[in-house]
Amino acid sequence: MKNRLNLLREFSIPLLAGVVVAVVWANLDPAGYQAFNTTPFIGGLSFHFVSNELFMVLFFGIAAVEITQSCLPGGDLNPISKAINPLLGTLGGVIGPVAVYLLLNAVIGAPELHKGWGIPTATDIALAWLAARMVFGASHPAVSYLLLLAVADDAIGLAIIAIFYPNPNLPTEPAWLLLTVAGMVTAWLLCRLNFKSYWPYILIGGSLSWTGLHHAHLHPALALVFIIPFLPHAKKEHKHLFEEDASDRTTLALFEHEWKVFVDFGLFMFSLANAGVQFSSMGTVTALVLVSLLVGKTVGIFSFGFIASKLGFTLPHGMKTRDLFVAGIIAGTGFTVALFVAGEAFTDPVIRGAAKMGAMFSLVAAFCGLLMGRLIGVVKKP
């Protein structure tokens, strides 16, 4: 039974199943889907609110764990010298899609679509990892390179959400962020007092952070991003991204271990709440998002990574230029975070739906990566 559950998680089945159910439901019974998503059902909270404002706190919390661990001595981002090439690739993977989006919007779009530039900046970590393993094999250095890139550009994505996508209907009230600062101070004190359980950090620090962001009219789903780095952790990292380290029993590692499964299966709820888009919603912004992800990501990552290698910041040992090109294609799989940003970027439901459709269509990037890997002879390493 455990192996079956792990298989479902590994292939992102809950996330994809939620997409299928949402799309079918929204197209067969749009009124019913809308009512399900927006009608209060738990303490006056809607399913959409629970998914986006509460569940996604844990999703971004797990992402923060990976970023924190990567920055520790021995982690994939430490020392910075060995991470320069993938980090420059990450920079290209953000600048490229933004440039393509803004350029295309200036040519074929409209002023009201301008705010969608942040949608194609992030890469879906789970789906990119799955596609990379299928293309390169489990032990190929391109898999770790792509994972590191995905985690880094998701970190940038978190900053973009926090800074550029406040609630458009409510002015930002920065004074409330003092509560978020109070949450961080609380987490720091708990760490100094050597609290080993993660519950006080999450319940006290996390609640203060969430309340501060919510009342400041910034996205509260980012609440744990400000708390997670204060959880007691190992002095040195002994594993790569998303690998299990059974010997690590620190507070940070236990939080990830005990909540990762819940988050992986909970993505069914997130995709059910956000992927219910009618096919009639497709429009110009659908093409803007999709082309920005497919072309902008590929060109940005490949060009910045290639230039970095020529400047002496080499690719990981065993990774070739053609592998970098294919990794750039796979990184165009935006999906989860792109769906999230699309929901924040636009208030018009028609434009929002069309943008989400572009984010969902970016799944084709994984298949393009598979095809290109075969065409240019990527050597698979089991």
N, C-alpha and C positions, 0 to 999 in steps of 0.2 A: 504493500500500500504506500509506504514511504517513497519507494522508487517511482511509483506512478505520479505522486504529487510533485516530486522533483522534476520529473519529465514535463509535467504541465507548466511548471515555473520556467524551466529552461527554454521552452519554446514559446513563452509569452502567451500561452493559450487563454488565460483569463482576460488579458488585455484585448486580444483579437476577438474573443467571443463577445465581449461587451460591445465592440464596434459593430459586429454583425447584427446583434440583437437591436442596438440603437438605430442603425440605418434602416433595417427592415421595419421596425416599429414606426419610426418617424415618417416613412414613405407610405405605409399602409394605413396608419391611424395617427396623423400628425396632431390632432387635437388631444387624443388620449395620451400620447407621449409628452406633449407639453404640460398637460395637467399633472401627470405623474411626476414630472421633473420640478414643477414649481409650486404645487399645492403643499402647504405645511402638513407634516405628519408626525414629527418627533419634537414635542415641546415648542411647536410653532415654527420649526425649522423645515425647510424644503429639502428634498433629496439632492438637488443641485448644490445647495448651501453646505449640506453635510459632506458631500463629495469634494467640493472645491475649497471650502474654507476650513474644514476640519480634517478629513482624511489626507488631503495633500500636505498637511503639516508633517505627517509621518513620512510621506514620500520624499519631500525635500529634506527632512531630517536624515533619512538614510543616505541621500546624496551628500549631505554635509559630513556624514561619517567618512565616506570614501575620500572626500577632499581633505579632511583633517588627517586621516591616516596616510594619505599620499605625501603630505608635507612633513611627516615625521622623519627623523634620520633612518635611512634604509628604505624609505618610501619612494614611489615612482617620481615624485617631484622634489626629491632631496638626494644629493645636492642639486642645485638648480642647473648646474652645467650639463648633466645628463638629460635634463628635460627641456633644454632650450629648443631643440628641433621640433618636438611635438607641440611645445607651447607656441612657437612661431607659426606652426601649422594651424594651431587653434585660432591664433589671431587672424590668419588668412581665412579660416573657416567661418569667421564672424564678419570680417570686412567684406569678403567676396559676396555673400548673399545680400548684405545690406546695400552694397553698391549696385548689384544687379537689380534688386527690387526697386530702388529709387530711380535708376536709369529707365527701367521698363515703365514704371509708373509715370515718369515724365513724358514718355513717348505714347503709351497706349492707355494709361490709367486716368485718374482724376484726383483732385486735391483731397477729397474725403477718404481716399485709400492710403494716404501718406503714412498714417500711424501704424500701418501693418508691417513696417520695416523690421520690427523686432521678431516677427513670427519665425522666419527661416534661420535664426541665428543658432539654435540649439540642435543637438543630435540626440535621438532616442538611444539611451545607453543599452538597454536590454536587447532591442531589435538589432542594433548595430553589432553588438557582441555576437548574437546568434548568426547573423549573415557573415561576419568575419570568420567565425569558426568553420562555416560551411565552405567558404572560399579558400582560406589559407590553411585550415587545419588547426588543431588545438595548441600546438607548440610553436607556431610561427610568430616571430617577433612583431609582425604587423598587427596581430590581435591585441597585444598589450599597448602598442602605439595608438591604435584606434580607440581603445578603452580610455587611455589617459587623455587623449584629445577630447573624447566625448564628455568625460567628467569635467575637464577644464572649461569647455565651452558651455556646459550646463551651469558651471559656477558663474560665468559671465552672464548667462541667461537669467540667473537669479538676480544679479545686480540690475539687469535691464528691466526686469519686472518691477523691482522695488523702486527704481529711480524714474523710469519713463512711463509706467503704466499705473498710476494711482487711479482711484475711482473718478471717472470723468464727470460724474454727477455731483460730487461732493468735493469741496476744496480741501487740500491737505492741511492738517492741523498739527504741525511739528511738535508742539508742546507735549502731546500725548506720547511722543517717543521717549520721554523720560521714564515711562513705565517699562518700555523695552530695555532701556539702559539699566533700570532697577532689576529686571530679570537677569541681565548679564552679570550684574554685581552679585546678585543672590547666588547664581551658579558658581561664580568665582569663590565666594565665601564657603559654599558647600564643599567645593574642591579643596580649599585650604583647610577645612575642618575634617577632611578625609572621609566624607560620606561615600560609601561604595555603591549603594543602590542608586540606580538612575532615576527612580521615581520622584524624589524631591526635586531634582533638576528639571524634570519634565513637567511635574504638576505645579510647582511654585514658579520656577524661572520661566518655563514655557508659557504658563498662563499669563504671567505679567507681560511677557513679550507679545503674545497673541493679542491681549487686550490693548496694549499700546499701539500696535500696528493697525488694529481694527478701528480704533477711535481716531487714529491719525489719518484714516482713509487710505492707507497703504495695504498691500495684500497680506492678510494675516497668515496665509499658508506658509510664509517664510519664517514664521516665529521661531522654530527650532534651529534654523540656520545660525542664529545669534547665540544659541545656548549650547549646542553640541560641542563646539571646540573646548568648552570648559569641563567636560566630563573627564574624569581620570582615565588616562590611557597609557599604553606601553611607552617606554622611553625610546624604543627602537622598533621599527616595523620590519617584520620578517616575511611578509607575503606581498604578492602583487595585487592589483585591483581585483576585487570580487573573488579572491581565493579565500578559503576557510583556513583559519589558524586555530586549531583546537586548544593549543597551549595558552592562547591569549584569553585570560579571564577578567580583564579589566572592565570597568564600567562602560566605556565606549564600545568595546567589542561585544559585551553582553547585550547592550541595547540593539546593536545591529543584528546579532544572531537571533534574538527573541522577537524582533519585529519585522525582519526581512520577509518572512513567509507571509505574514499578514498583509504587508504592503503589496507583495507580488500578486496575491489573489485579490486584494482590494482594488487593484487596477481595473478589474471587471466593473466595479461600481463607478470609477472615474470615467471610463470610456462609455459606459451606458449613459452617464449624465451629460457627456460632452460631444459624443460622436453622432448624435441623432440629427443628421442633416439630410434634407430632401435633395434629390438629384436636380430638381428644378432650381436649386439655390446657386448652382454654378455660374460664375461670372468672371469678370476681368481679374478680380483679386485672386481667384482660384489659380489662374495661370501665373500671376505674379509670384505667389507663394511657391508654387511647384517648380517653376523655372529657376527661381532664386535658390531653392534647395538643391536641385539637380545640377545646375550649371555653376552657381555661385560657390557652393561648398567645394565642388570638385576643383574648379580653377583656383580658388583661394587657398585651399589646403595644399594642393600640388605645387603651386608656384612659390608659396612661402616656404614650404618644406624643402623644395629643390634649391631655392636660393640659400637657405640656411645651411644645407649640406655643402654648397660651393664656398660658403664663408668659413667652413671648418667645423660647423656643428653637425656632425654626421648623423645619419640615420642609424637606428639600432643595428648591431652586428647581425648579418644575415638578411636584412631587409633591403630590397632593391628599389630603384626608381619606379619600376612598373608596379611594385607593390604599393608604393605611396599613391600612385594614380588611382588604383582600385580602391584603396582605403578612403580616398577623397570622395569617390562615388558613393560608397556605402554610408559615409558620414552624412549624406544628404537625406537620410531617413530621419525626418524631424519628429513627427508623430506626437508623442505624449506631451512634451514641453511646448511644442509648436501649437498643439490643440489648446493647451492652457493659455498661452499668450494670445492666441486668436480670440479666445473668449474675453480677454481683458482689453484688447486693442480697439474693438469696435462696439458701439452701443446699438447700431442699426442691426436688427436680427437677420436681415437679408445679406448684408455685407459680411456679418460675422459667420453666417452659415457657409457662404462662398469661400471665406478664408479657411474655415475648418476643413472644407472639402479639399483644398489644396494641401493642407497638412496631412490629411489621410492618404491622399494620392501619393504622397512622398514615399509610401511603402515600396513603390516601384523602384526606388533607388537601390534597395537590397537586391532585387532581381537583376537590375542593370549591372551591379557589382559582380554577381554570379556569372553573368554572361561575359562581361569584359575580362574577368579572371580567366575564363576558358579561352577566349579569343587571343589574349596576349601571352598565354602560357605561364600563368602564375603557378609556382611549384608548391603543392600542398604538403604540409608537414604534420603528420598525425600526432 
